[in-house]
């Protein structure tokens, strides 16, 4: 292991011994030796063009690793890389960061299998976690959770679901069923939570409202684009987040909408970004023509699918190449 012996079954966080299936009760990654700058540098190996968001996430992650819980919110347009950033946190800190989709969570007693408590299934029990590094739960698609949902009786169901989340974030014992149908209690008080959402509708309404209005004959009118400014807590409340939950969110980290040139740069840089990530995952190498890179960057920007769109396109190339030759090592795309 890098020519170094590690004491007390402790491995460096980047060591291959800590990747893949291992007994977490026998290994302790040395997360606590990381600085915020080192965490940011690791995130930026995959996440390109979001320097400030990576910096803020590195600070939050550092604080969480050292026992200072936080509740944050990650906001930005579709395709800006919110989920991609969260996925990379999950990869860098396995069994610490858990990514959960909360768009279709329902109340207890209502139809649907996804409840607030079910989000903690397979989360490592904090009391048995060596080194007392507690879980950080990323609650993705939270804008859909916050959006008002009125039932036939006139009740805003979204508010009651958010109230359940409020209890969990404040700190409570959550009962979950394990794989062998046993009941397990998990205390959420030491956990950190990161909401993530696009808030597309709210950003569009803000742009319309704040566009310069014509005051008198011949006045100049400027049409602002969505996300022309960072979202504030007031904006999140207007999107449907209840006041009590807004009060728990300590910081909003806003991702900017990447320009077409930034998507193009992602495809050029070796050793970083979505191309590098898939090359590592599948042990292959891409050879993309300049025209193909231009086409993919333009499509990512115009469609609004961003990084996710690029990765999906690359995955399709991998699928087709494996079908033709399952031993393929280099994929050329003209």
C-alpha positions as CSV (number, residue, x, y, z in Angstrom):
1,X,0.0,0.0,0.0
2,X,2.0,2.9,-1.3
3,X,5.1,1.5,0.4
4,X,3.7,2.4,3.8
5,X,2.4,0.4,6.8
6,X,-0.8,1.6,8.4
7,X,-1.3,1.1,12.1
8,X,-4.5,-0.1,13.8
9,X,-6.1,-1.3,10.5
10,X,-6.3,2.3,9.4
11,X,-6.0,3.0,5.7
12,X,-5.7,6.3,3.8
13,X,-9.0,7.4,2.4
14,X,-7.8,7.1,-1.1
15,X,-6.2,3.7,-0.8
16,X,-7.7,0.9,-2.9
17,X,-8.1,-1.3,0.2
18,X,-11.0,1.0,1.2
19,X,-12.7,0.8,-2.2
20,X,-15.1,-2.0,-2.8
21,X,-16.6,-4.5,-0.4
22,X,-14.7,-4.6,2.9
23,X,-15.6,-5.0,6.6
24,X,-16.1,-1.4,7.8
25,X,-15.9,-2.6,11.4
26,X,-12.2,-3.5,10.8
27,X,-11.2,-0.5,8.7
28,X,-11.1,3.2,9.5
29,X,-10.3,5.6,6.7
30,X,-8.1,8.5,7.8
31,X,-10.8,11.1,6.8
32,X,-9.8,13.3,9.8
33,X,-6.4,14.0,8.3
34,X,-8.0,15.8,5.3
35,X,-8.0,19.5,5.0
36,X,-10.8,21.4,3.3
37,X,-8.5,22.2,0.4
38,X,-7.7,18.5,-0.1
39,X,-11.4,17.7,-0.2
40,X,-12.0,20.5,-2.7
41,X,-9.1,19.2,-4.9
42,X,-10.6,15.7,-4.9
43,X,-14.1,17.0,-5.8
44,X,-12.6,19.1,-8.7
45,X,-11.1,16.0,-10.3
46,X,-14.6,15.2,-11.5
47,X,-16.6,18.4,-11.0
48,X,-15.4,21.1,-13.4
49,X,-16.4,24.8,-13.5
50,X,-18.0,24.9,-10.0
51,X,-15.1,26.1,-7.9
52,X,-17.1,28.0,-5.3
53,X,-19.6,25.2,-4.9
54,X,-16.8,22.7,-4.4
55,X,-15.1,25.0,-1.9
56,X,-18.3,25.4,0.1
57,X,-19.0,21.7,0.0
58,X,-15.4,21.0,1.1
59,X,-15.9,23.2,4.2
60,X,-19.2,21.6,5.1
61,X,-17.7,18.1,4.7
62,X,-14.7,18.9,6.8
63,X,-16.9,20.3,9.6
64,X,-19.1,17.2,9.4
65,X,-16.1,14.8,9.6
66,X,-15.0,16.6,12.8
67,X,-18.4,16.2,14.5
68,X,-20.0,19.6,13.6
69,X,-23.3,18.7,12.1
70,X,-24.8,21.0,9.5
71,X,-28.0,21.4,7.4
72,X,-27.3,22.9,4.0
73,X,-29.0,23.3,0.6
74,X,-27.5,22.9,-2.8
75,X,-29.4,24.8,-5.5
76,X,-28.8,25.3,-9.2
77,X,-30.3,24.8,-12.6
78,X,-30.9,21.3,-14.2
79,X,-27.6,20.2,-15.7
80,X,-25.4,22.3,-13.4
81,X,-24.1,19.2,-11.6
82,X,-25.8,19.1,-8.3
83,X,-26.4,15.4,-8.3
84,X,-23.0,14.8,-9.9
85,X,-21.4,16.7,-7.0
86,X,-23.3,14.7,-4.5
87,X,-22.5,11.4,-6.2
88,X,-18.8,12.3,-6.0
89,X,-19.1,13.0,-2.3
90,X,-20.7,9.6,-1.9
91,X,-17.9,8.0,-3.8
92,X,-15.1,9.8,-1.9
93,X,-16.7,9.1,1.5
94,X,-18.4,5.6,1.3
95,X,-20.6,4.7,4.2
96,X,-20.6,8.3,5.3
97,X,-22.5,10.1,2.5
98,X,-25.8,8.7,1.4
99,X,-27.7,10.1,-1.6
100,X,-31.5,9.8,-1.4
101,X,-34.2,11.0,-3.9
102,X,-37.1,12.6,-1.9
103,X,-39.3,13.7,-4.8
104,X,-41.9,11.1,-4.2
105,X,-41.8,10.6,-0.4
106,X,-45.3,10.2,1.1
107,X,-46.9,10.5,4.6
108,X,-47.2,7.5,6.9
109,X,-50.5,5.8,6.2
110,X,-50.6,7.0,2.6
111,X,-50.0,4.8,-0.4
112,X,-46.5,4.5,-1.6
113,X,-43.5,2.7,-0.2
114,X,-41.1,5.6,0.2
115,X,-41.6,7.2,3.6
116,X,-39.3,9.5,5.6
117,X,-38.1,6.6,7.7
118,X,-37.3,4.4,4.7
119,X,-34.7,6.9,3.6
120,X,-32.5,5.7,6.5
121,X,-32.6,2.0,5.4
122,X,-29.1,0.7,4.8
123,X,-27.6,3.7,6.6
124,X,-24.8,2.6,9.0
125,X,-25.9,2.8,12.6
126,X,-24.1,5.8,14.1
127,X,-23.6,4.2,17.5
128,X,-21.6,1.3,15.9
129,X,-19.6,3.5,13.5
130,X,-15.9,3.3,14.4
131,X,-14.4,6.7,14.9
132,X,-17.9,8.3,15.4
133,X,-18.1,9.6,11.9
134,X,-21.8,9.9,11.5
135,X,-23.8,9.8,8.3
136,X,-24.5,12.7,6.0
137,X,-27.8,12.4,4.1
138,X,-28.2,14.2,0.8
139,X,-31.9,14.8,0.1
140,X,-32.0,15.2,-3.7
141,X,-34.9,16.7,-5.7
142,X,-36.1,18.6,-2.6
143,X,-37.8,21.3,-4.7
144,X,-40.4,18.7,-5.7
145,X,-40.8,17.8,-2.0
146,X,-41.3,21.5,-1.1
147,X,-43.8,22.2,-3.9
148,X,-47.4,22.5,-2.5
149,X,-49.5,19.4,-3.0
150,X,-53.2,19.9,-2.1
151,X,-55.3,16.8,-1.5
152,X,-59.1,16.5,-2.0
153,X,-59.7,17.8,1.5
154,X,-57.8,21.0,0.8
155,X,-54.8,20.0,3.0
156,X,-51.3,20.8,1.8
157,X,-49.7,17.4,2.1
158,X,-46.3,18.7,1.4
159,X,-46.3,20.7,4.6
160,X,-47.0,17.6,6.7
161,X,-44.2,15.6,5.0
162,X,-41.8,18.5,5.6
163,X,-42.9,18.5,9.3
164,X,-41.7,14.9,9.5
165,X,-38.4,15.9,8.0
166,X,-38.2,18.7,10.5
167,X,-38.4,16.2,13.4
168,X,-35.7,14.1,11.8
169,X,-33.4,17.0,11.3
170,X,-34.0,18.3,14.8
171,X,-33.0,14.8,16.1
172,X,-35.2,11.9,16.7
173,X,-35.2,8.1,16.9
174,X,-36.3,6.6,13.5
175,X,-37.6,3.0,13.4
176,X,-36.5,1.1,10.3
177,X,-36.9,-2.5,9.2
178,X,-33.7,-4.3,8.3
179,X,-33.3,-6.9,5.6
180,X,-34.1,-9.7,8.1
181,X,-37.3,-7.8,9.1
182,X,-35.9,-6.7,12.5
183,X,-36.7,-3.3,13.9
184,X,-33.7,-1.0,14.3
185,X,-33.7,2.5,15.9
186,X,-31.4,5.1,14.4
187,X,-30.9,8.4,16.2
188,X,-30.6,11.3,13.7
189,X,-29.3,13.9,16.1
190,X,-25.6,13.6,15.2
191,X,-26.3,13.4,11.4
192,X,-25.9,16.2,8.8
193,X,-28.4,16.8,6.0
194,X,-27.9,18.4,2.6
195,X,-31.0,19.3,0.6
196,X,-30.5,19.6,-3.2
197,X,-32.9,20.9,-5.9
198,X,-33.2,22.9,-9.1
199,X,-36.1,25.2,-8.2
200,X,-36.6,25.9,-11.9
201,X,-40.1,27.3,-11.6
202,X,-39.1,29.7,-8.8
203,X,-36.0,30.8,-10.7
204,X,-38.1,31.6,-13.7
205,X,-40.6,33.6,-11.7
206,X,-37.8,35.6,-10.1
207,X,-36.4,36.5,-13.5
208,X,-39.7,37.6,-14.7
209,X,-40.4,39.7,-11.6
210,X,-37.0,41.3,-11.4
211,X,-36.7,42.1,-15.1
212,X,-36.7,45.8,-15.6
213,X,-40.1,47.2,-16.2
214,X,-41.0,50.0,-18.5
215,X,-41.6,53.2,-16.5
216,X,-43.1,55.6,-19.0
217,X,-43.0,55.8,-22.7
218,X,-39.8,54.5,-24.4
219,X,-38.2,53.1,-21.2
220,X,-35.6,50.4,-21.6
221,X,-36.7,46.9,-20.7
222,X,-34.2,44.2,-19.8
223,X,-35.3,40.5,-19.8
224,X,-33.3,38.6,-17.2
225,X,-32.6,34.9,-17.5
226,X,-33.4,32.3,-14.9
227,X,-30.7,32.0,-12.2
228,X,-29.4,35.5,-13.0
229,X,-28.7,35.7,-9.2
230,X,-28.2,33.2,-6.4
231,X,-31.4,31.9,-4.6
232,X,-32.0,33.2,-1.1
233,X,-33.8,31.7,1.8
234,X,-36.8,33.9,1.0
235,X,-36.9,32.3,-2.5
236,X,-36.8,28.8,-1.0
237,X,-39.7,29.7,1.3
238,X,-41.6,31.0,-1.7
239,X,-41.0,27.7,-3.4
240,X,-42.9,26.0,-0.6
241,X,-40.4,25.2,2.1
242,X,-42.1,25.7,5.5
243,X,-40.7,28.4,7.8
244,X,-39.5,26.0,10.5
245,X,-37.5,24.0,8.0
246,X,-36.1,27.1,6.4
247,X,-34.9,28.1,9.8
248,X,-32.9,24.9,10.1
249,X,-31.0,25.4,6.8
250,X,-27.7,27.1,7.7
251,X,-26.4,27.8,4.2
252,X,-27.4,27.8,0.6
253,X,-24.7,26.8,-1.9
254,X,-25.7,27.8,-5.4
255,X,-24.2,26.2,-8.6
256,X,-24.0,28.4,-11.7
257,X,-25.3,27.3,-15.0
258,X,-22.3,26.1,-17.1
259,X,-21.7,27.8,-20.4
260,X,-21.2,25.7,-23.6
261,X,-17.5,26.3,-23.5
262,X,-17.3,24.8,-20.0
263,X,-18.9,21.6,-21.2
264,X,-16.4,21.6,-24.0
265,X,-13.6,22.0,-21.6
266,X,-14.9,19.0,-19.5
267,X,-14.4,16.9,-22.6
268,X,-10.9,18.1,-23.2
269,X,-9.3,17.7,-19.8
270,X,-7.5,14.5,-19.1
271,X,-7.6,13.2,-15.6
272,X,-10.8,15.0,-14.6
273,X,-14.5,15.2,-15.4
274,X,-17.1,12.8,-16.6
275,X,-14.9,11.3,-19.3
276,X,-12.2,10.4,-16.8
277,X,-14.7,9.0,-14.4
278,X,-16.2,6.6,-16.9
279,X,-12.7,5.6,-18.2
280,X,-11.8,4.7,-14.6
281,X,-15.0,2.8,-14.0
282,X,-14.9,0.7,-17.2
283,X,-11.1,0.6,-17.6
284,X,-11.3,1.9,-21.1
285,X,-10.1,5.0,-22.9
286,X,-12.1,7.4,-25.1
287,X,-10.7,8.9,-28.3
288,X,-13.3,11.6,-29.2
289,X,-12.9,13.7,-32.3
290,X,-12.9,17.5,-32.0
291,X,-16.2,17.7,-33.9
292,X,-17.8,15.1,-31.6
293,X,-16.7,17.1,-28.6
294,X,-18.2,20.2,-30.0
295,X,-21.5,18.4,-30.8
296,X,-21.7,16.9,-27.3
297,X,-21.0,20.2,-25.5
298,X,-23.6,22.0,-27.7
299,X,-26.2,19.3,-26.9
300,X,-25.5,19.4,-23.2
301,X,-25.9,23.1,-23.1
302,X,-29.0,23.4,-25.4
303,X,-30.9,20.5,-23.9
304,X,-30.2,21.6,-20.3
305,X,-29.2,18.0,-19.5
306,X,-25.6,19.2,-18.8
307,X,-23.2,16.7,-17.2
308,X,-25.9,14.0,-16.9
309,X,-26.5,14.3,-20.7
310,X,-22.8,14.0,-21.5
311,X,-22.4,10.9,-19.2
312,X,-25.5,9.2,-20.8
313,X,-24.1,9.8,-24.3
314,X,-20.7,8.3,-23.3
315,X,-22.4,5.3,-21.6
316,X,-24.2,4.6,-24.9
317,X,-20.9,4.6,-26.7
318,X,-19.6,2.1,-24.1
319,X,-22.6,-0.1,-24.5
320,X,-22.3,-0.3,-28.2
321,X,-18.5,-0.9,-28.1
322,X,-18.9,-3.7,-25.6
323,X,-21.6,-5.3,-27.8
324,X,-19.1,-5.3,-30.7
325,X,-16.1,-6.4,-28.6
326,X,-16.4,-7.1,-24.9
327,X,-12.6,-6.9,-24.6
328,X,-12.5,-3.3,-25.9
329,X,-10.0,-1.0,-24.3
330,X,-10.2,2.1,-26.6
331,X,-13.4,3.6,-27.9
332,X,-12.9,5.9,-30.9
333,X,-15.8,8.2,-31.7
334,X,-15.4,10.3,-34.9
